Amino acid sequence: MYDYLLGGKDHYTVDAEAAEQALAPFPLLRTAARENRAFLGRAVRHLVRETGIRQFLDLGSGLPTAENVHQVAQQVDPSARVVYVDNDPIVLVHGSALLARDAHTAVIQGDIRRPREVLDDPQVRGLLDLSKPLAVLAVAVLHFVGDEEDPEGIVRVLREAVAPGSHFILSHATADLAPEAAMGVQRAYRAQGVPLTLRDKERFTGFFDGLTLIEPGVRVVSDWRNDEVPESQRPDHADVSWYGGIGRLD
């Protein structure tokens, strides 16, 4: 569905149909998805250029396609290493084929809801050095983890497993800014069997507990370190309805 919203070609008819159901109450969902994707790129570039991070664990990644983590990071440093993690077996098959010639990337089948299994995966251990700082990404994925699945606990397990100096890039959809439209999207997703749970800014900020938020803190993704687009030309916050930020483990 996310690929469809981004205008990609790596999805099935059922994904497109489900995404169209979500677009009905919130036609600007494509804008939100694109702004979130742009935030991902800016966040990765910041870490590679400013912090020395050269290894990335991307949880709930979907298919590695244009302007994904490995492409953004390797534009700055071709030696940057990335492991993509997704629970969809189709991602494993197609992603592995797409990245077959890139020795610095891997795709594994894993579930963010079982973080210890992800961390213990041989490919993760083989490509990433968990004794050194890395970036953990949970971008546009924690809102698919229900409250009963303890999303804060998932982030805590990951935080406790990585080295000081590691960074967490997180983003999350919200109903704070356009409540009626956003809740319509949540209902549409759930009707298609997708367990979307929107959360407010305070709850999302709580995912960074134990981390130091880097400037400018939690922001609507279209505003996070967005020097590329003048503020007057950015979409309204209500049209984005997505928070993002980066936390550092000291």
N, C-alpha and C positions, 0 to 999 in steps of 0.2 A: 504494500500500500504506500509506503514511504517513497519507494522508487517511482511509483506512478505519480505521486504528488510532485516529485522533483522533475518530472518530464522524462524519466528514463524508460528503458525498454526491457528491463529485467524483472518482469512480473507476469502474472497470469491474469486471465479474464476475470476470475473471481476476485482478485486483488483490486482490479480497476473498478469493478462493480461495487465492492465494499467501500472503496475510497470515495466514489461518487455519492454514496449514501451519506458519508460524513461531510462531503462538500455542501450538501443541501442546506443544512442549518448554518454553515460557516463557509461561504464561498471563497473566503480568503485563506483557507487552510493551506493552499499552495504557497501563498506568501509566507505563512508561518514556517512551513517546512523548508523553504529556501533560505529564510533568515537564520534558521537553526543550523542549516548546512554551512552557511557563511560563517557563523560563529565558530563552528568546529574548525574550519580552516584557519581563522585568525588565532584561535587558542593554540592549535598545534604549531603554527609558525612562531608564535610568541615563545613557546617552550623551547623549540629548537634553537632559536636565535638568541634568547636572553637567559636561559637557565642551563644550557648544556645537556638537556635531556635528549637521548638518542634512542630510547626504546619505549615502545608503546604497547599497551594491552587494551584492545578495543572490544568492549563487552556489548553484546547485542548489536553487532555491527551491520547486519544485513550483508548484501553482496558488495564486495569491493568494486566500486565503479569509479566514474570520473570524479576527480578532486576528493578522493578519500584519503585516509590518514597517511598511507604509505607514499602516495603521490605528493602530498603537501610537504611531508617531512623530508622526503628524499630530494625535493627540489632545492632544499637548503643544504642537506647533507646526504649524499647518496648511500652512506653507510648506515643510516637510521634503520632500525629493526622494528617490525610491527607484527603482532599476532592478533588476528581477528577471531572473535568468538561469537558463535550464534547457535541457537538450539534447533535451527531449521536444517535438516539434512540436505536440502537443495542448495543451501548456501555453501555447505562443505563441498559438494560435488562441483558446482559451477565456480565457486571462489578458488578452489584448488587449481582448476584448469586455467583460470585467468592469471593466476600468480605462479604458475609452474616454473617460469624462467627467472623468477626473482628470489634469489637465495636469502634475501633479508626479510622476507615476509612468509607468513604461514596462516592458514585458516583451519580452525578446529571446531568440532561440534561440542558445545558446552552450554551450560545454562547459568546465567548470572545468579539465579536463586540457589545455586550450589557452588559458591565461590571457592571453597576448599578444593573441590574436584578440578575446577579450572586451573587453580594455581599449581596443582600437582600433576597436571597433564605433561607428558614427556616432551611434547613439542614446545610448550610454554617454557619449560625448564631448559630445553635445548637451545632456544633462540634468545631468550631473555635471561639476564642475570639479576635475580631478585635481591642479591646482596648490594646492588647499586641502584641509584635513583632511576625511577621510570615513571611514565605517565600512565595512569589508569583512566580510561574513558568509559563513562556511562552516559552517553549522549542520546537523548530521546528514547530511553529504555526504562528508567525507573518508574515512569508513570504506567508501565505495563506490569509492575510488581504490586500486588495488592497489599493492604495494610496487614492482613493476616500472615503475609509472607515476610514481614519485618524488613522493609527496605533499608532502614537505618542500620540494622544488624548486619546486612550484607555489606554495606560500605565499611562498617567497623571491622569485619573480618578481613577485608581487603587492606584496610589501613594498617592493621596490626601485622600484616604479612610482608609489607614492602619496606624498603630502606628509607631512613631520613633523607630528605631532599626530593622525595617522590612527590608528584603532583596528581591531583584528581580533577579531571574536566567533567563537569556534570551539567546536564540541562533537563528541563522538565516542563511539560505543558501545565497551564493554570487556568482557572476560571475567575481569577481576581479582576481581570481587566475588561472582559466582555462576558459576564456570567451567563446570560441567556443563550448566546450562541455557543459558548464553550460547553455548556451542559448538554446542548443539543448534539454536539460532536461526541461527547461521552456516551450518550444514549445510542447514537448511531453505531459507534464502535462496538459497544456491548451487544447490540442486536446482531452483529455479525460474528459474535463469539470472541471478540478481542477485549480483554479485561482492562480497559483504560480507566485509570484513577487520577483525576486532576487534583492538584494540591496547591495550597496558597504559598505565598512568599516565605512566611515564617516557617512552615513545615519544610519547604525545600531547603532553606538556609540551615535547618537542623541537620541535613545530610553532611554538612561540612564540620560538624562537631569533632574536635580533636585535630583540626587542620587550621592553618592560618589562611584566611581569604586574601588573595592578592588583589590589588587595586584593579578595577573599581568596585570589587565586591560582587554581590549578586545583582544582576541587572537584567532587564528585558534583552534577549539575545541580540536584537538589532542595534543595541546601544553599547554592547560590551566591546571596548577598545576599537570602536569602528571609526577609524580616522579616514577610511576610504570614501565614505559617503557623508556629505554635510547633514547635520541634524535635520535641517529643513526638508531634505529629500528622503529621509527614512520613513518607512510606514508608521502609521499610528500604532501605539502600544497595543491597543485593543485588537488590531488586525494581526498581531503577532502572537500575543498571549503565551509566551514561552520565556522562562527564566533560564539564565546560565551563569556559570562562574567557574573559577579555578581555586582549589585549595592546596596549600603546600604542607607537607608533613615535616615539621621541624625536629 
